């Protein structure tokens, strides 16, 4: 088989090109590309029907140009919709909005999502669409469909305060949310209806199932996992639970993903053997029912990228079964990705989307090769070896991405997945009937107790593996070039038996050389002496690199915030994540660091340089001239800076 055997992979490649090509035309209106798209389509149709046999190369070129144009158009349209969501509230006096979901309890408030439909601006009322994440302290909970009046404007989400910090603003923007507001009790519930109650049927159903879990699953941690595993509600997961599953490489269990959809799909297929005896028409009807059920499940669990990918793929496989065909899994994978990207091009930056497709690609491409390494004669060993090969294939392909972003690697991921994945299968086999039959008192209590106990066992196994020595490798730095090189090497391995081995060896050597050159260039450009100052309100951290020595001084910066605010920058800059404490001598209004002869005045955010003279200062991506840094530098109240000596 060749690349030509997988047409949707080619289509996906050119469509991706259009998504990124639009960076050359950032301010172009989408209508321009829509017009060009229609024009190219008309030309393509003419050549396709009148000159097909004589202009195959031109026809192919026009078809690929259509895909590139489509990528440009949907990317610009998505960007325009995002800009429309970032409305200007001006001097408005408040807004009308509709509650979109049930409250999520927080430490001191309740979180909810509002859909704005009208703003009371300076010139009167005007219609407007926007999503606002709100926190309130009402005694009575809000519920979907309520219309409320909020007499104050929300605030736009702030960008990251520090370099390499998690971009929460961009994360919410992919969900269409651009504003956040603490409203306390300053709102009024109005006796109005904005939407039909049927629009919130799935939300009500999800809330009902969450109430079932809350009633019958008694252990707090089991309850958290049940809500995440069965309903995709990860918001209630505690920090300890997240850390334990992340440390063991089983965090994919915590969210409804393709694994869960696959398990439910396989359970629904069990009665198919009975329908085969009843006739082909009945079999088709049952397959259609299966498709409908998995789409309802995807809708109920929040339509995460991995779930939608799995549902689209299983739907296509089901359609193939109905037509007695077995389509290529690569074509199905590429088609589902193309469909998701057309509907939401910004989803390509979603880490869940990337990991989901990488995992499936690894399983499809590498698992058969790993499986051939050993052929156990024992059926039990063969079962676990097949599971191990799937886990290894997925982990090999997803690890470069997780190392690049998170700089950690779970040591016992294979053991953990061999234990946890079969257990999660059993939990789902009990959990789905539990949700559906909980209205029967005895059955609901019995199945709830079983799910509770199984989740308790799963958590205990996870905590035990987390507490093993060297359970997590931390502080691993993998640059972009290294990530691409590792993927290239895995691709070479996957094509070793079918491809030209001489060419593959040359490609592997080229990738290794490129990675080495990239690392060498980074080392040459890295200054021997540099200082980082992170300041937010009255909290400050000063990091210093002197050759191979990494030092740090912390003034009231919370330790819990270090992991997501400062640590990412330390790892990205290849500084020690746990530096040596830097000794400072406190004066009346300053702190003097004798080892480097620098004086810091916290009240003014002013640094007085001593023997070390700065060459330039990097304020995120803005570099100030050397002259302005000869004696001191004024910092803002909340930002991150890098000074190179």
C-alpha positions as CSV (number, residue, x, y, z in Angstrom):
1,X,0.0,0.0,0.0
2,X,1.1,3.5,-0.7
3,X,0.1,7.0,0.4
4,X,-2.3,7.1,-2.6
5,X,-4.3,4.4,-1.0
6,X,-5.4,6.8,1.8
7,X,-7.0,9.8,0.0
8,X,-8.3,11.4,3.1
9,X,-4.8,11.7,4.5
10,X,-3.9,13.7,1.5
11,X,-7.0,15.9,1.8
12,X,-6.2,16.5,5.5
13,X,-2.6,17.5,4.6
14,X,-3.7,20.2,2.2
15,X,-6.6,21.4,4.4
16,X,-4.0,21.8,7.3
17,X,-1.9,23.8,4.9
18,X,-4.8,26.2,4.4
19,X,-5.3,26.6,8.2
20,X,-1.7,27.7,8.6
21,X,-1.3,29.6,5.3
22,X,-3.9,32.1,6.5
23,X,-1.2,33.6,8.8
24,X,0.1,35.4,5.7
25,X,-3.3,37.1,5.3
26,X,-4.4,37.8,8.9
27,X,-6.7,40.7,8.2
28,X,-8.4,39.3,5.0
29,X,-12.3,39.1,5.2
30,X,-13.6,35.5,5.0
31,X,-16.0,36.6,2.1
32,X,-12.9,37.1,-0.1
33,X,-11.8,33.5,0.3
34,X,-15.3,32.3,-0.1
35,X,-15.5,34.0,-3.5
36,X,-12.2,32.6,-4.5
37,X,-13.3,29.2,-3.3
38,X,-16.5,29.3,-5.4
39,X,-14.5,30.5,-8.5
40,X,-12.0,27.7,-8.2
41,X,-14.8,25.2,-7.7
42,X,-16.5,26.3,-10.9
43,X,-13.2,26.0,-12.8
44,X,-12.6,22.6,-11.3
45,X,-16.1,21.4,-12.3
46,X,-15.5,22.5,-15.9
47,X,-12.2,20.7,-16.1
48,X,-13.6,17.7,-14.3
49,X,-16.5,17.1,-16.7
50,X,-15.1,18.3,-20.0
51,X,-11.4,17.7,-19.9
52,X,-11.0,14.9,-17.4
53,X,-8.9,12.5,-19.4
54,X,-6.5,15.1,-20.7
55,X,-5.9,17.2,-17.7
56,X,-5.6,14.9,-14.7
57,X,-2.7,16.8,-13.2
58,X,-4.5,20.1,-13.5
59,X,-7.7,18.6,-12.0
60,X,-5.7,17.3,-9.0
61,X,-4.1,20.6,-8.5
62,X,-7.4,22.4,-8.6
63,X,-8.9,19.9,-6.1
64,X,-6.0,20.4,-3.7
65,X,-6.3,24.2,-4.2
66,X,-9.9,23.9,-3.1
67,X,-8.9,22.1,0.1
68,X,-6.3,24.8,0.8
69,X,-8.9,27.5,0.2
70,X,-11.4,25.8,2.4
71,X,-8.8,25.7,5.2
72,X,-8.2,29.4,4.8
73,X,-11.9,30.2,4.7
74,X,-12.9,28.2,7.8
75,X,-9.9,29.6,9.8
76,X,-10.8,33.2,8.9
77,X,-14.5,32.6,9.7
78,X,-13.6,31.1,13.1
79,X,-11.3,34.0,13.9
80,X,-14.1,36.4,12.9
81,X,-16.6,34.6,15.2
82,X,-14.1,34.8,18.0
83,X,-13.7,38.6,17.5
84,X,-17.5,39.0,17.5
85,X,-17.5,37.1,20.9
86,X,-15.0,39.6,22.3
87,X,-17.7,42.3,22.4
88,X,-17.0,45.9,23.6
89,X,-19.2,46.5,26.6
90,X,-18.5,50.2,26.6
91,X,-20.3,52.2,29.2
92,X,-23.1,49.7,29.6
93,X,-25.2,49.3,32.7
94,X,-25.6,45.5,32.6
95,X,-26.9,42.7,30.5
96,X,-29.6,40.0,30.1
97,X,-28.4,36.4,29.9
98,X,-29.6,32.9,29.9
99,X,-28.2,30.3,32.3
100,X,-26.7,27.4,30.3
101,X,-26.0,24.7,32.9
102,X,-26.4,23.7,36.5
103,X,-24.2,25.2,39.2
104,X,-20.7,23.8,39.9
105,X,-19.8,24.2,43.6
106,X,-16.5,25.9,44.4
107,X,-14.8,26.7,47.7
108,X,-16.6,30.0,48.3
109,X,-19.1,30.3,45.4
110,X,-20.9,28.5,42.6
111,X,-19.7,28.6,39.0
112,X,-22.1,28.8,36.0
113,X,-22.1,29.8,32.4
114,X,-24.3,32.6,31.0
115,X,-25.2,33.2,27.4
116,X,-25.7,36.9,26.9
117,X,-28.4,38.0,24.4
118,X,-28.9,41.7,25.2
119,X,-26.8,44.6,26.6
120,X,-28.1,47.8,28.2
121,X,-25.5,50.2,26.6
122,X,-25.0,53.9,26.6
123,X,-27.5,54.3,23.7
124,X,-30.1,51.9,25.0
125,X,-30.7,48.2,24.5
126,X,-28.9,46.2,21.8
127,X,-28.8,42.5,21.0
128,X,-25.4,40.8,21.6
129,X,-24.1,37.3,21.8
130,X,-21.4,36.4,24.2
131,X,-20.5,33.7,26.8
132,X,-19.6,34.8,30.4
133,X,-18.2,32.5,33.1
134,X,-19.7,33.7,36.4
135,X,-19.4,33.0,40.1
136,X,-22.3,33.8,42.4
137,X,-23.2,33.3,46.1
138,X,-27.0,32.9,45.9
139,X,-28.7,30.7,48.4
140,X,-30.8,29.1,45.6
141,X,-28.9,27.4,42.8
142,X,-29.3,28.5,39.2
143,X,-30.5,26.1,36.6
144,X,-30.5,26.0,32.8
145,X,-33.0,28.1,31.0
146,X,-33.4,30.8,33.6
147,X,-33.1,34.4,32.4
148,X,-31.2,36.8,34.7
149,X,-30.3,40.5,34.8
150,X,-26.8,41.3,35.8
151,X,-26.3,45.0,36.6
152,X,-22.6,45.2,35.9
153,X,-20.3,44.4,33.0
154,X,-17.9,41.4,33.0
155,X,-14.2,41.6,32.6
156,X,-12.3,40.1,29.7
157,X,-10.1,37.2,30.5
158,X,-6.5,38.2,31.2
159,X,-3.6,36.7,29.3
160,X,-0.9,34.8,31.1
161,X,1.1,36.8,33.6
162,X,4.4,35.0,33.0
163,X,6.3,33.4,30.1
164,X,5.4,29.8,29.3
165,X,2.5,29.9,31.8
166,X,-0.7,27.9,30.9
167,X,-2.8,30.2,28.7
168,X,-6.2,29.9,30.4
169,X,-7.6,32.7,28.2
170,X,-6.8,30.8,25.0
171,X,-8.2,27.6,26.6
172,X,-11.5,29.2,27.3
173,X,-11.5,31.0,24.0
174,X,-11.6,27.6,22.2
175,X,-14.9,27.1,24.0
176,X,-16.2,30.5,22.9
177,X,-15.8,32.0,26.4
178,X,-14.1,35.4,26.5
179,X,-15.4,36.9,29.8
180,X,-15.4,36.1,33.5
181,X,-17.3,37.8,36.3
182,X,-17.8,37.5,40.1
183,X,-21.4,38.6,40.6
184,X,-22.0,37.6,44.2
185,X,-25.7,38.2,44.8
186,X,-25.9,41.2,42.4
187,X,-28.3,39.6,39.9
188,X,-32.0,39.3,39.4
189,X,-33.9,36.3,38.1
190,X,-36.6,37.3,35.7
191,X,-39.8,35.4,34.9
192,X,-38.9,35.1,31.2
193,X,-38.1,32.4,28.7
194,X,-35.4,32.8,26.1
195,X,-35.1,29.2,24.8
196,X,-37.3,26.2,24.5
197,X,-36.9,23.9,27.4
198,X,-36.1,21.0,25.0
199,X,-32.8,22.7,24.3
200,X,-31.6,21.8,27.8
201,X,-32.8,18.1,27.8
202,X,-29.3,16.7,27.7
203,X,-28.2,19.1,30.5
204,X,-31.1,18.0,32.6
205,X,-30.3,14.3,31.9
206,X,-26.7,14.8,32.8
207,X,-27.7,16.5,36.0
208,X,-30.1,13.6,36.8
209,X,-27.3,11.0,36.3
210,X,-24.9,13.2,38.4
211,X,-27.5,13.1,41.2
212,X,-27.7,9.3,40.9
213,X,-23.9,9.1,41.4
214,X,-24.1,11.5,44.3
215,X,-26.8,9.4,46.0
216,X,-25.5,5.9,45.6
217,X,-21.7,6.2,45.3
218,X,-20.7,7.0,48.9
219,X,-16.9,7.4,49.0
220,X,-15.9,11.0,48.0
221,X,-13.0,9.9,45.8
222,X,-15.0,7.2,44.1
223,X,-17.7,9.8,43.5
224,X,-15.2,12.1,41.8
225,X,-14.0,9.3,39.5
226,X,-17.5,8.1,38.7
227,X,-18.6,11.5,37.6
228,X,-15.5,11.8,35.4
229,X,-15.5,8.3,34.0
230,X,-19.2,7.9,33.4
231,X,-20.3,11.4,32.6
232,X,-17.2,13.3,31.6
233,X,-17.5,15.8,34.5
234,X,-13.9,16.4,35.5
235,X,-14.5,19.7,37.4
236,X,-15.0,17.9,40.7
237,X,-11.7,16.0,40.5
238,X,-9.4,16.8,43.5
239,X,-5.8,17.7,43.0
240,X,-4.5,14.5,44.7
241,X,-6.6,12.3,42.4
242,X,-5.3,14.2,39.3
243,X,-1.7,13.9,40.4
244,X,-2.0,10.2,41.2
245,X,-3.5,9.2,37.8
246,X,-1.0,11.5,36.0
247,X,1.9,10.0,37.8
248,X,0.9,6.5,36.7
249,X,0.1,7.4,33.1
250,X,-3.6,6.6,33.4
251,X,-5.0,10.1,33.3
252,X,-7.0,9.1,30.2
253,X,-9.3,7.1,32.5
254,X,-10.4,10.3,34.2
255,X,-12.1,11.7,31.2
256,X,-14.6,10.1,28.9
257,X,-12.5,9.3,25.8
258,X,-12.3,7.0,22.8
259,X,-11.6,4.1,25.2
260,X,-14.9,4.6,27.0
261,X,-16.8,5.0,23.8
262,X,-15.1,1.8,22.4
263,X,-16.1,-0.1,25.5
264,X,-19.7,1.0,25.3
265,X,-19.8,0.3,21.6
266,X,-18.5,-3.2,22.1
267,X,-21.2,-3.8,24.8
268,X,-23.9,-2.6,22.4
269,X,-22.6,-5.0,19.7
270,X,-23.0,-8.1,21.9
271,X,-26.7,-8.7,20.9
272,X,-25.8,-8.4,17.2
273,X,-25.3,-12.2,16.9
274,X,-28.9,-12.6,17.8
275,X,-30.1,-10.1,15.2
276,X,-28.0,-11.9,12.5
277,X,-30.4,-14.8,12.8
278,X,-33.4,-12.5,12.3
279,X,-32.5,-11.0,8.9
280,X,-30.4,-8.4,7.3
281,X,-32.9,-5.6,7.7
282,X,-33.2,-6.0,11.4
283,X,-29.4,-6.0,11.7
284,X,-29.3,-2.7,9.9
285,X,-31.9,-1.3,12.2
286,X,-30.0,-2.3,15.3
287,X,-26.8,-0.8,14.0
288,X,-28.6,2.5,13.4
289,X,-29.8,2.3,17.0
290,X,-26.2,1.8,18.2
291,X,-25.1,4.8,16.2
292,X,-27.8,6.9,17.7
293,X,-27.0,5.8,21.3
294,X,-23.2,6.5,21.0
295,X,-24.0,10.0,19.6
296,X,-26.4,10.7,22.5
297,X,-23.6,9.5,24.9
298,X,-21.1,11.9,23.2
299,X,-23.6,14.7,23.6
300,X,-24.3,13.9,27.2
301,X,-20.6,13.8,28.1
302,X,-19.7,17.2,26.6
303,X,-18.5,16.5,23.1
304,X,-14.8,16.4,24.0
305,X,-12.5,16.0,20.9
306,X,-11.5,12.5,21.8
307,X,-15.1,11.4,22.2
308,X,-16.3,13.0,19.0
309,X,-13.3,11.4,17.2
310,X,-14.2,8.0,18.5
311,X,-18.0,8.4,17.8
312,X,-17.3,9.6,14.2
313,X,-14.9,6.7,13.6
314,X,-17.3,4.1,15.1
315,X,-20.2,5.5,13.1
316,X,-18.2,5.1,9.9
317,X,-17.2,1.6,10.9
318,X,-20.9,0.9,11.5
319,X,-21.9,2.3,8.2
320,X,-19.3,0.1,6.6
321,X,-20.7,-3.0,8.4
322,X,-24.2,-2.1,7.1
323,X,-22.8,-2.0,3.5
324,X,-20.6,-5.1,4.1
325,X,-17.4,-3.1,3.6
326,X,-14.4,-2.7,5.7
327,X,-12.9,0.9,5.2
328,X,-9.3,1.7,5.9
329,X,-8.8,2.9,9.5
330,X,-6.4,5.6,8.3
331,X,-9.1,7.0,6.0
332,X,-11.6,6.9,8.8
333,X,-9.1,8.6,11.2
334,X,-8.3,11.3,8.6
335,X,-11.9,11.9,7.7
336,X,-13.0,12.4,11.3
337,X,-10.1,14.8,11.9
338,X,-11.1,16.7,8.7
339,X,-14.7,16.9,9.9
340,X,-13.8,18.2,13.3
341,X,-11.4,20.8,11.9
342,X,-14.0,22.1,9.4
343,X,-16.5,22.5,12.2
344,X,-14.0,24.1,14.6
345,X,-10.5,24.9,13.2
346,X,-9.2,26.1,16.6
347,X,-9.6,22.6,17.9
348,X,-6.2,21.8,16.4
349,X,-4.6,23.6,19.4
350,X,-6.5,21.5,21.9
351,X,-4.2,19.1,23.6
352,X,-6.9,16.5,24.0
353,X,-7.5,16.6,20.2
354,X,-3.8,16.1,19.5
355,X,-3.3,13.3,22.0
356,X,-6.4,11.5,20.9
357,X,-5.4,11.3,17.3
358,X,-1.7,10.6,18.1
359,X,-2.8,7.6,20.3
360,X,-5.0,6.1,17.7
361,X,-2.3,6.6,15.0
362,X,0.2,4.9,17.2
363,X,-2.1,2.0,17.9
364,X,-2.9,1.5,14.2
365,X,0.7,2.0,12.9
366,X,2.9,0.4,15.6
367,X,0.8,-2.0,17.6
368,X,0.9,-4.8,14.9
369,X,4.7,-4.4,14.8
370,X,5.1,-4.7,18.6
371,X,2.7,-7.6,18.6
372,X,4.9,-9.6,16.3
373,X,7.8,-9.4,18.7
374,X,6.4,-12.1,20.9
375,X,3.7,-14.8,20.3
376,X,2.7,-16.3,23.7
377,X,1.1,-19.8,23.5
378,X,-0.9,-19.2,26.7
379,X,-4.2,-17.5,26.1
380,X,-4.0,-15.4,29.3
381,X,-0.5,-14.2,28.4
382,X,-1.6,-13.5,24.9
383,X,-4.5,-11.4,26.1
384,X,-2.2,-9.3,28.4
385,X,0.5,-9.1,25.7
386,X,-2.1,-7.6,23.3
387,X,-3.1,-5.1,25.9
388,X,0.5,-4.3,26.6
389,X,1.3,-3.8,22.8
390,X,-1.7,-1.3,22.6
391,X,-0.4,0.6,25.6
392,X,3.2,0.7,24.4
393,X,2.1,1.9,20.9
394,X,0.0,4.7,22.2
395,X,2.6,5.7,24.8
396,X,5.4,5.8,22.3
397,X,3.6,8.2,20.0
398,X,2.1,10.4,22.6
399,X,5.2,10.7,24.8
400,X,7.0,13.2,22.6
401,X,4.1,15.6,22.9
402,X,3.6,15.1,26.7
403,X,7.3,15.5,27.3
404,X,7.4,18.7,25.3
405,X,4.5,20.2,27.3
406,X,4.7,18.6,30.8
407,X,8.4,17.5,31.0
408,X,7.4,14.3,32.9
409,X,7.2,10.6,32.1
410,X,5.3,8.0,34.2
411,X,7.7,5.1,34.9
412,X,5.1,2.4,35.6
413,X,2.6,3.4,32.9
414,X,2.6,-0.2,31.4
415,X,1.9,-1.9,34.7
416,X,-0.7,0.7,35.6
417,X,-2.6,0.4,32.3
418,X,-2.5,-3.4,32.4
419,X,-4.3,-3.2,35.8
420,X,-6.5,-0.1,35.4
421,X,-7.8,-0.5,31.9
422,X,-9.4,-3.9,32.4
423,X,-10.8,-2.7,35.7
424,X,-12.3,0.4,34.1
425,X,-13.9,-1.9,31.5
426,X,-15.6,-3.8,34.4
427,X,-16.6,-0.5,36.0
428,X,-18.3,0.7,32.8
429,X,-20.0,-2.6,32.4
430,X,-21.5,-2.0,35.9
431,X,-21.7,1.8,35.6
432,X,-23.9,2.1,32.5
433,X,-26.6,-0.2,33.8
434,X,-26.3,1.5,37.2
435,X,-27.1,4.9,35.6
436,X,-30.0,3.5,33.6
437,X,-31.6,1.3,36.3
438,X,-30.9,3.4,39.4
439,X,-34.6,4.3,39.6
440,X,-35.3,0.7,40.8
441,X,-34.4,1.1,44.5
442,X,-32.8,-2.3,45.2
443,X,-31.0,-2.5,41.8
444,X,-29.7,1.1,42.1
445,X,-28.3,0.5,45.6
446,X,-26.7,-2.8,44.6
447,X,-25.1,-1.5,41.4
448,X,-24.0,1.7,43.1
449,X,-22.3,-0.2,45.9
450,X,-20.5,-2.4,43.2
451,X,-19.3,0.7,41.3
452,X,-18.2,2.4,44.5
453,X,-16.2,-0.7,45.6
454,X,-14.6,-1.1,42.1
455,X,-13.6,2.5,42.0
456,X,-12.1,2.2,45.5
457,X,-10.0,-0.7,44.3
458,X,-8.9,1.3,41.2
459,X,-7.9,4.3,43.3
460,X,-5.9,2.1,45.8
461,X,-4.0,0.5,42.9
462,X,-3.3,3.9,41.5
463,X,-2.0,5.4,44.8
464,X,0.1,2.3,45.4
465,X,1.8,2.6,42.0
466,X,2.3,6.4,42.6
467,X,4.1,5.7,45.8
468,X,6.6,3.3,44.3
469,X,10.2,4.6,44.0
470,X,11.0,6.8,41.0
471,X,7.3,6.7,39.9
472,X,7.8,9.8,37.7
473,X,10.7,11.2,35.8
474,X,10.6,14.9,36.1
475,X,12.4,17.9,34.6
476,X,12.8,16.3,31.1
477,X,13.3,19.0,28.4
478,X,12.3,18.1,24.9
479,X,12.4,20.9,22.4
480,X,10.2,21.1,19.3
481,X,13.0,19.7,17.1
482,X,13.4,16.8,19.4
483,X,9.7,16.1,19.4
484,X,9.6,16.1,15.6
485,X,12.7,13.9,15.4
486,X,11.2,11.3,17.7
487,X,8.1,11.1,15.7
488,X,10.2,10.8,12.5
489,X,12.1,7.9,14.0
490,X,8.9,6.2,15.0
491,X,7.6,6.7,11.5
492,X,10.8,5.1,10.1
493,X,10.3,2.1,12.4
494,X,6.7,1.7,11.3
495,X,7.7,1.7,7.6
496,X,10.9,-0.3,8.0
497,X,9.5,-3.5,6.5
498,X,7.7,-1.9,3.5
499,X,9.9,1.1,2.7
500,X,13.3,1.7,1.1
501,X,15.6,0.9,4.0
502,X,18.5,2.9,2.6
503,X,16.3,6.0,2.3
504,X,14.9,5.4,5.7
505,X,18.4,5.2,7.3
506,X,19.4,8.4,5.6
507,X,16.2,10.1,6.9
508,X,16.9,8.9,10.4
509,X,20.4,10.2,10.3
510,X,19.2,13.5,9.0
511,X,16.7,13.8,11.8
512,X,19.3,13.0,14.4
513,X,21.7,15.5,12.9
514,X,19.0,18.2,12.8
515,X,18.2,17.6,16.5
516,X,21.8,17.8,17.4
517,X,22.4,21.0,15.5
518,X,19.3,22.5,17.1
519,X,20.6,21.6,20.6
520,X,24.0,23.0,19.8
521,X,22.6,26.2,18.4
522,X,20.5,26.6,21.6
523,X,23.5,26.1,23.8
524,X,25.6,28.7,21.8
525,X,22.8,31.3,22.1
526,X,22.1,30.6,25.8
527,X,23.8,33.3,27.9
528,X,26.1,32.2,30.7
529,X,24.6,34.8,33.1
530,X,20.9,35.8,33.1
531,X,18.3,36.9,35.7
532,X,14.6,36.3,35.7
533,X,12.2,38.4,37.8
534,X,8.6,37.3,38.2
535,X,6.3,39.8,40.0
536,X,2.6,39.7,40.8
537,X,1.1,42.2,43.2
538,X,3.4,41.9,46.3
539,X,4.7,38.4,45.4
540,X,8.1,38.2,43.7
541,X,10.6,35.5,42.6
542,X,14.1,36.2,41.4
543,X,15.8,33.4,39.4
544,X,19.5,33.6,38.5
545,X,21.7,31.6,36.3
546,X,25.5,31.9,36.8
547,X,27.0,29.4,34.4
548,X,25.9,26.0,35.7
549,X,24.6,27.4,39.0
550,X,20.9,28.1,39.4
551,X,19.7,30.2,42.3
552,X,16.4,31.6,43.4
553,X,15.0,34.1,45.9
554,X,11.3,34.0,46.8
555,X,9.4,36.8,48.4
556,X,5.9,35.6,49.4
557,X,5.2,33.8,46.2
558,X,2.9,30.9,47.0
559,X,4.5,27.5,46.6
560,X,1.2,26.1,45.1
561,X,1.4,28.6,42.3
562,X,5.0,27.8,41.3
563,X,4.0,24.6,39.5
564,X,1.9,26.3,36.9
565,X,3.3,29.9,36.9
566,X,7.1,29.6,37.2
567,X,8.1,26.0,36.8
568,X,7.1,25.9,33.0
569,X,9.5,28.7,32.3
570,X,12.3,27.1,34.3
571,X,12.0,23.9,32.3
572,X,11.6,25.7,29.0
573,X,14.8,27.7,29.7
574,X,16.6,24.5,30.9
575,X,17.0,26.0,34.4
576,X,17.0,23.7,37.5
577,X,13.3,23.3,38.5
578,X,14.5,23.3,42.2
579,X,17.3,25.9,42.3
580,X,19.6,26.7,45.2
581,X,18.1,29.4,47.6
582,X,19.7,32.8,46.9
583,X,20.8,34.6,50.1
584,X,19.7,38.2,50.4
585,X,20.4,40.8,53.1
586,X,17.2,42.8,53.9
587,X,17.6,46.5,54.6
588,X,15.1,49.2,55.5
589,X,13.5,49.3,52.0
590,X,15.7,47.0,49.9
591,X,17.3,43.6,49.6
592,X,21.0,43.3,48.8
593,X,22.3,40.1,47.2
594,X,26.0,40.1,48.0
595,X,26.9,37.2,45.8
596,X,25.9,39.1,42.7
597,X,26.1,42.7,44.0
598,X,22.5,43.5,43.0
599,X,20.1,45.6,45.2
600,X,16.3,45.2,44.8
601,X,13.8,47.7,46.0
602,X,10.5,45.8,46.3
603,X,8.2,48.8,46.9
604,X,9.3,50.4,43.6
605,X,10.0,47.2,41.7
606,X,13.5,48.7,41.0
607,X,16.7,46.8,40.6
608,X,20.1,48.6,41.0
609,X,22.8,46.8,39.1
610,X,26.2,46.5,40.7
611,X,29.1,44.6,39.2
612,X,26.9,42.8,36.7
613,X,26.0,45.1,33.9
614,X,22.9,44.1,31.7
615,X,23.1,43.9,28.0
616,X,19.3,43.8,27.3
617,X,16.0,43.0,28.9
618,X,13.3,40.8,27.5
619,X,9.7,41.7,28.5
620,X,8.0,38.6,27.0
621,X,8.8,39.4,23.4
622,X,9.8,43.1,23.7
623,X,13.5,43.9,24.1
624,X,14.6,47.3,25.6
625,X,17.8,49.0,24.5
626,X,20.9,48.6,26.5
627,X,21.2,52.2,27.5
628,X,18.0,52.2,29.6
629,X,19.4,49.3,31.7
630,X,22.8,50.7,32.7
631,X,21.8,51.6,36.3
632,X,18.3,50.4,37.0
633,X,15.1,49.0,35.5
634,X,11.5,49.7,36.4
635,X,9.2,46.7,36.3
636,X,5.4,46.6,36.1
637,X,3.2,45.2,38.9
638,X,2.5,41.9,37.2
639,X,4.7,40.3,34.6
640,X,7.8,38.3,33.9
641,X,11.2,39.6,32.7
642,X,14.5,38.3,31.7
643,X,17.7,40.3,31.9
644,X,20.8,39.1,30.0
645,X,24.3,40.0,31.3
